[in-house]
């Protein structure tokens, strides 16, 4: 993970935590344990970082629901 990906990951975790009203640590753990972090967020960085915060948060929430991480 390079510096830009680290910044993007931090941004995504913080934004999701705000939207879900959860701690950033809990959200990070959910993304990591479900594989979303390493199988989707990091590999998709080049495309995902060009989208708006709202789009990214909505997309990640949808994917978390699809993977059974959120109800």
Protein Blocks (a to p, Z undefined) as FASTA:
>chain_A
ZZklmmmmmmmmmmmmmmnopafklmmmmmmmnommmmmmmmmmmmmmmpcfklmmmmmm
mmmmmnomaZZ
